[in-house]
Amino acid sequence: MTYSLGARSLQRLEGVHPDLVRVVNRAISISDLDFTVLEGLRTVERQKVLFAKGATRTMNSRHLTGHAVDLAPVIDGQVSWDWPLYHRLAKFLFEASADENVPITWGGNWAKFPDGPHVELDWKAYPK
């Protein structure tokens, strides 16, 4: 089955760096797992709320500059928080990253605060 991003996901990609948008679009086209864009570009106000709730540990998020997105697998029309699905999704994201020659970092690989939905452009290649 071939998947594509829905209107809400496309809207949530507005303001996101075009290279990261290319990676997300390529990933959905090659994935055997449907997924949605939970969040792309984020306001400082939203970041403050997430920080206060402990959902993020930084006020220097790549979401604030359009260099990050949060993605989630969709199973039977519902977002899934099943951790193994995020590893499966990451496989397609890294394949898409290689296809598009756009280096990314996946939050699921972070040792201190693993964040399965989070994908960002590599800091070294995309400092700002």
C-alpha positions in Angstrom: 0.0 0.0 0.0 1.2 3.5 -0.8 0.6 6.2 1.7 0.5 10.0 1.4 0.2 12.9 3.8 -3.2 14.2 4.5 -4.3 17.9 4.4 -3.7 18.4 8.2 -0.2 16.9 7.9 0.6 19.2 5.0 -0.6 22.2 6.9 1.6 21.3 9.8 4.6 21.2 7.5 4.1 24.9 6.6 7.1 26.9 7.8 9.3 23.8 8.1 12.6 23.8 6.3 12.0 22.6 2.7 14.8 19.9 3.0 13.1 18.4 6.0 9.7 18.5 4.1 11.4 16.6 1.3 12.5 13.9 3.7 9.1 13.6 5.2 7.4 13.4 1.8 9.9 10.8 0.6 9.5 8.8 3.8 5.7 8.6 3.4 6.1 7.5 -0.2 8.4 4.5 0.7 6.9 3.6 4.1 4.9 0.5 4.7 3.5 2.3 7.8 1.1 5.2 7.6 2.1 8.3 9.7 1.0 11.8 10.5 2.7 15.0 11.2 1.9 16.0 14.8 3.8 19.3 14.8 6.2 21.3 12.7 7.0 24.9 13.3 6.3 25.9 16.9 5.8 29.3 18.5 7.8 30.3 21.6 4.5 30.4 23.5 3.8 26.8 22.7 7.4 25.8 23.6 7.0 27.5 27.0 3.8 25.4 27.6 5.5 22.2 26.6 8.6 23.1 28.7 6.4 23.8 31.8 4.7 20.4 31.4 8.0 18.6 31.0 7.2 17.5 27.4 10.4 19.2 26.3 13.6 20.0 28.2 14.8 22.9 26.1 13.7 26.4 25.1 16.1 26.1 22.2 14.0 23.6 20.2 14.6 23.1 16.5 10.8 23.4 16.2 11.2 27.1 16.8 13.2 27.5 13.6 11.3 25.0 11.4 14.2 22.5 11.6 12.2 19.8 13.3 8.9 17.8 13.1 7.1 15.4 15.3 5.7 12.4 13.5 3.5 9.5 14.7 2.5 6.2 13.2 -1.2 5.8 12.4 -2.8 2.4 12.9 -6.4 1.8 12.0 -6.9 5.6 11.7 -5.5 6.4 15.2 -2.1 7.7 16.3 -0.2 5.0 18.0 2.3 5.5 20.9 3.6 1.9 20.5 7.4 2.4 20.8 8.5 -0.3 18.3 6.5 1.5 15.6 8.7 4.5 16.0 11.7 2.4 15.3 10.0 1.1 12.2 9.1 4.7 11.1 12.7 5.9 11.8 14.0 3.2 9.4 12.0 4.9 6.6 13.1 8.4 7.7 16.7 7.5 7.5 16.3 5.8 4.1 14.5 9.0 2.9 17.3 11.1 4.4 19.8 9.2 2.4 17.7 9.3 -0.8 17.4 13.1 -0.5 21.0 13.6 0.8 19.6 15.5 3.8 21.2 14.5 7.2 18.7 14.1 10.0 18.7 13.2 13.7 16.0 11.1 15.3 15.0 11.8 18.8 14.5 8.1 19.5 18.3 7.7 19.6 18.8 10.3 22.3 20.2 8.7 25.5 18.9 11.3 28.1 15.4 12.0 26.8 14.4 9.6 24.0 11.7 11.3 21.8 10.3 8.8 19.3 8.2 11.3 17.3 11.0 13.9 16.9 13.0 14.3 13.7 15.3 17.2 13.0 17.8 18.4 10.5 21.3 17.6 11.6 22.8 20.6 13.6 26.2 20.4 11.8 24.7 20.5 8.3 21.9 22.9 9.3 23.1 25.2 12.1 20.2 27.7 11.7 
